[in-house]
Amino acid sequence: MSDFDQVSLDAGGKPVTLPVLKGTLGNPCIDIATLPKQTGCFTYDSGFTATASCKSAVTYIDGDEGVLLYRGYPIDQLAGKSSFLEVAYLLINGELPTAEQMAGFEHEVTHHTMMHEALKNFFTGFRHDAHPMAMLCGSVASLSAFYHDTLDLNDPEQRRMAAVRLIAKMPTLAAAAYRYSIGWPIAYPKNELDYSSRFLHMMFEAPGAQLELNPVVAKALDLLFILHADHEQNASTSTVRLVGSTGANPYACVSAGIAALWGPAHGGANEAVLKMLEEIGTPDNVESAIAKAKDRSSGFRLMGFGHRVYKNFDPRAKIIREMTHKVLEELGVDDPLLEVAMKLEEAALKDDYFVERKLYPNVDFYSGIIYKALKIPTEMFTVMFAIGRTAGWVAHWLEQQVDPEAKIGRPRQIYTGADVRDYVPVDKR
Ligand code: ACO
């Protein structure tokens, strides 16, 4: 951490002083708000690689050390000891719940899992082969048309209830998207089950049959939801905040976050990793895949490798790697793709190209193999990520709503288009 509290610039001979802001942990930030006034200049930072967009107390990442804290608690402790719903409570409220608070939260989430019957029509309106992320995006946005009693952003209780509804209904909508795609009737949530088991039941209980839930599968899923629950100002959360900054309703904000998550550079990577491993096929093809990833002209990247913030091991990847071996063993699954993944990881970690660029496996590198072992279909992988990340999205949206410094997000640009010119009539062009 630097020990200076201001920086000075020389703007064409004119001295400019800018304050330096410091948080509890992490890099200090130069506050450039007065820069345009003092110099007439904006700042340019494509992809926001050096720009903090807000102050936040939700999650902290130290990318060089591979540290991830939710509200101050290390991710490995939460992964080992907590549950997804407890983590969701923590992210939203800032503190771990007492037993009574937890029981109340669980009760509330459980009793808001149903979707309105009319919402089912949205699913039947999709083509049978629609991607589940497309259906999730659309159905979540449509929630604002059903829950008018949570749209007054000035009412803290309505805001809180919108957050509860989103966490509660996301698995129901996700399972509905899957069932529609395979031609099964949409399932109702079972109140007596826990969050992850309820989702598994809605996904997999065939009409007319009774599903026996495997606790190993439910526990693994819960852990994956914890690991995906938040990651500070990532692309989808920043999208939720940008949309939120306009005063849009929470369902529209989260739907926009889902759209951002879908991209292969973000949450879509877990689906892309599995497809990549299947294409590589056997450990013998790993060397040629590495060579292709190093050749820029191939347009191919090692999916599940690299991260904007982590220049060290992604702490979530470490947990998932360990968990993958355990879950596969407990379920008695022998997946040859695991061998391909391990060989790929080993080869990349000692290759100069990846070492120099600090490209390590990220959270998505192993998650696909676990999802596959849990029998989650590949197109549903990013949907799984969305279920977990909903906790983070709503925590950030809630924080933003009471941030006295929050403003509409409106970046500037460097204009590179034509200079002023006169309109030319079509017969003179
Ligand atoms: N395979 C091969 N080369 C890579 C990879 C990769 N996976 N990732 C980055 N590089 C190279 C780039 O070509 C670039 O090389 P150069 O310096 O010679 O030009 C250098 O490493 C830096 O890469 P950038 O794209 O500038 O890094 P950035 O921080 O913008 O991107 C990202 C991060 C998008 C995650 C990138 O590493 C990537 O595309 N990874 C694969 C997709 C993926 O796994 N995404 C999931 C991210 S985690 C999440 O969202 C849950």
Residues whose N, C-alpha, C, O or C-beta is under 5 A from the ligand:
A	BS01	ACO	P264 A265 H266 G267 A269 A293 F300 R301 L302 M303 G304 F305 G306 H307 R308 R357 N362
